[in-house]
């Protein structure tokens, strides 16, 4: 009888220890995620633990996160089989450049998957891994998503750097085209605002340009800004923000859109700032995390041109930001909602936006902020 009791006691202790170990490992997984990848849109920590095989499996784009996790496990004297992959995958060239006027970025590697963002011609991409004809990439603002093989050119580091050496040009109008010759009889491709191409030479009033895949074309130089380094575009010209914003009035709303073919609210503000040489986060809930608060009580006199107005609501006492627009002055702001349009914060104006003003949260300043 004593033997049976001892056996039962042993089993209980064994499974209790196993449960404690599993809980501890899962706690460490969650703590690393909270620290290194709190926003899955910009950081990867997809890790699972199989208690039966003592195997940690998954992937991350942070070597530091994995090392910190393994140290935590070691400090608790837990033996595990480590199968965590650190991205980027060295078997795939880790550099890419968007090769179409606009390329779609999706949540999963499928054309039927949700459109989460877009990237325009000439955008630099960090390639993390490949899955069939799809590539997991990170954009300059850090957004992680999937792009199909036809949307970009995958390059080795030397080829990538060679393409961006020397002068480049960025398209400063809403829509346009490049042509196979100077007579403009055959189109190479369409072009949208923010498109970047390598400058080959200049003749009369035209630029000869090169695409990331080696195609060449001719464009009107009056519609482009010439620069050698992206830093040359950085400026605090608030009027340039307004000028570009007003060019885009009437462009339709598109969930996930970041081009002059169609914008969502934050894709619109991101593009306006990009044209001023500033890279800001992709989504409204991310954009609100930067800059300086200049108003939260509808005191419009505190606002300056270029400030970003944020809108949202509280859900279970948590603030949810779901919209953003840009201040134009004179009680007006511009937004992509239904389409790109100018709205008023004044109830006395015909273009007063009562829907969004009831959801107004705060305004933040990014250009000329104290941060």
C-alpha positions, 0 to 999 in steps of 0.5 A, a space after each residue: 500500500 505504501 508503494 502505491 501511495 509513494 507512486 501517486 505522490 511521485 506522479 503528483 510531484 512530477 506533473 506539478 513540477 512540469 506544470 510549473 516549468 511550462 508556466 515559467 517558460 510561457 511567462 518568459 516568452 510573454 515577457 520577451 514579447 512585451 519588451 522586444 516586440 510589443 507591436 507585431 507590426 514592427 517587430 517579430 517574436 513568434 515563439 511557442 513552447 512544446 512541453 512534451 518535447 521541451 522544444 522552443 520553436 519560432 522566429 524573431 528578427 531580434 538576436 538580442 531578444 533570443 539571447 535574453 530569453 535563453 539566459 532567462 531559461 538558463 537562470 531557471 535551470 530549465 533544459 530546452 531544445 532551441 529551434 528559434 530562427 533569427 531573421 533575416 534568413 541568410 539564404 535569401 538576398 536581404 535587400 530589395 527595392 519596389 519596382 512597380 509604381 505601387 506594390 501591395 503589402 499584405 498580412 499573409 503570403 496570399 493575394 487574398 490576404 488583407 491589404 495592410 499597406 503599400 510601398 511606392 516605386 523605389 522604396 527600400 526594403 529589408 527582406 526577412 525571409 521567403 515563402 514560395 513566391 512571397 517575401 516577408 519584408 520590412 519597410 523604411 518605417 519598420 512595417 513588417 508585411 508580405 510582398 509578392 515576387 513581382 512587386 519588387 526586385 530582390 538584390 544582394 547588398 552590393 547591387 542594392 548600394 550601387 543602385 542608390 549611388 549617385 543622383 536620384 529623382 523623386 516624383 512630385 506630382 500626383 500621377 505620371 508616366 515614364 516613356 521608352 524614348 523622348 518622343 513619349 510614344 510608348 509607356 514604360 510604366 505609370 508613376 505616383 507621388 513619391 516614386 524614386 528612380 535612379 538618374 542616368 542623364 539629363 537632356 533638355 527638359 527630360 531625365 533618363 532614369 533607371 528602374 531597380 530591375 534595369 529598365 530605363 525610361 524618360 520623364 519630364 524633369 519639371 515633375 521631379 526633384 533631383 537629389 543625391 541623398 535622402 537627407 537633402 529632402 529633409 526640410 521644415 517647409 510647411 508650405 510644401 506640406 500644404 501644396 502637396 496635400 492640396 494636390 491630392 484632394 479628391 483621391 479616393 480612400 483605400 484601406 491600406 493605401 499609401 499612394 496617390 492611387 488611393 490613401 487611408 488616413 495614415 497612409 496620406 499623412 505618411 506620404 505628405 511627410 515623406 515628400 518633405 524628407 521625413 519618415 514617420 510610422 505607418 499607422 495612426 496608432 503609431 504616429 501618435 507615439 511621436 512628436 509633441 502634444 500641442 493640444 487636447 482641449 480643442 484650442 485651435 489657436 495652439 496649432 500650426 500648419 503640419 500638425 497632426 490631429 488624432 481621433 478615436 475613442 476609449 474601449 474598456 478604458 483603453 484609448 484607441 486611435 483610428 484616424 489622423 488628419 493634418 492641420 492647414 490653418 484657418 480652422 481647416 484640416 485635411 484628411 483621407 476619409 471617403 476621399 482626400 478632403 479639406 474639413 473644418 473644426 468650426 461648427 459654423 462652417 459648411 465643411 464642418 466634420 461633426 463625426 470626427 470632431 466628436 472623436 477628437 483626442 489630441 494634436 501633435 507636432 512632429 516638424 519643429 517639435 521639442 522632441 
